[in-house]
């Protein structure tokens, strides 16, 4: 293969790696994790007041973040009353609630929060209060492949 063709292929490959794509970013404490748009986010935590486990399921796509489901074990402060059913002793609801293109959750150690994105652990029971940011970004394809920004 000639040098010109090889150079052309390398430059073309680099251009493709720099092409901007939609991404979901989860960041906290100076760390940022990048996932493809359409990723499923699962947030498990212990409710600060009711002391029960709550599971929220979200999805982030190019138009924004949506809450698509929730499971919880009892009623109380800030928990839904509009149940759709029961499963394994927990209430659940399916929804499609728009959360915006950016939002934040504040967690304290007693929440024992665990966040996964597409079954990849992003945060597990932090030992100090933590503000977790969720945002939609346009990032170079190479950042999406690496998964960090």
N, C-alpha and C positions, 0 to 999 in steps of 0.2 A: 504494500500500500504506500502510495506516495506521501511525502510530508504534508503537502497541501491538503490532501483528503483527510489525513489524520488530524491536522490542525482544525479543519472545518468541523469534523465530528466532535472534537473536544470542545470547541467554542459552542457548538450547538447544544451539547450536553450541559455545559455550564449555564447557558441561557435557560434551558428547561428547568434546571435546579433553582434558578432565581425567579421563576414565574410565580406571581402571587396567587395564593389559594385561600379560601375561607377556612377559619380554624376556631376552635373553642379553646380559650385559655383559662386555666385555673391557677391562681397565684395567691401566695401568702408568705409572709416573713422573708421576702427577698427571693423566693423560689417561684418559678413559673413553669407550668406544664402545658404542652400544646397537643391537641387532638383534632382529628378531622371533624368538619361540620357534620352534624347528624349523630354525633356521639351521645351515648346514653350515660347520664350521670346519676349515681345512686348515693344518697346521703343518709346514713344511719346515725342516729344520735339518741341520747337520753334526754327527754324533755326536762328543762330546768325546774319547772314548778311541779308537774304531775309525776315526775320520776318514772316515766314509762318509755319504752323504745318507740321511736318514730322512724319510719322509712319514707323518704321522699324520692321520687324518680322524676328526673328532668331530661329534656333533650335540647341540645343547642344546634340550630341550623342557621343558614345564612339570613333568615328573617328575624331571628331572636331566640330567646330561651323560653321553653314551655314546661310547665309542671304537667306531667302526664299521669301521675299516680301517687297514691299515698296510702300507707298502712299505719295504724296506731291501735293501742290497746284499751283506751278509756277516754272519757270526755273530760274536758277541763279547759283551763286558761289557754287560749290561742289554738285549740285543737278543733278540727271540723266537727260539725254536727250533722252534716249532710252525707251520711253513710250510703253506700250502694250495696254493701253486703258484708258478710263475715267469712273469714277463712282462718283456720287454725287459732281461734280465739281472738283474732284481731279484726278490727273494722278496716274496710278499704273503700277507696273511691278511685275511679278513673276520671281524668279530666283532660282539658287542653287549655290551661290557663296561661296567657301570655305574661311573661315576667320582664320583658324588655331585652335590650341588647347587652346590658351590663347590670349586674346586681351584686350585692354583698351579703354574706352571712357572718354574724359574730358568734363565736363559740367560746365557751369557758371550759376549763378542765372537767367539771362535773358532767358536761354533755357527752364525754367519751365519743366524740364524733369520728366517724370513718367515712371517707369519701373515695369512691371508685369511679373511674370513667372507662367505659367499655371493659369492665372487669379488671382494670389496672389500678392498684392502690395509689392514691395521690396523697392522702392524709390519714393518719391513724392516731387517735387519742392524744392530742397535743397536751403538754404539761403546763402550758401557760395560755392566757386568753389570746385569741387569734381572730383576725379579720380575714375572711377568705373571699377573694374577688373572682367573679365569673364574668368573662367578657368575650365578645366575638372580635376577631382580628382578621386582617389580611396579612399573611406571612409568606415568605418565599417557600417554595416546595421543599427545599432542603431542610428548613426548620421543622416542617411537618414530619419529614422522614426521621429526623433526629429526636423530635418530641420535646425539645427544650428551647427556650428563647433566651 
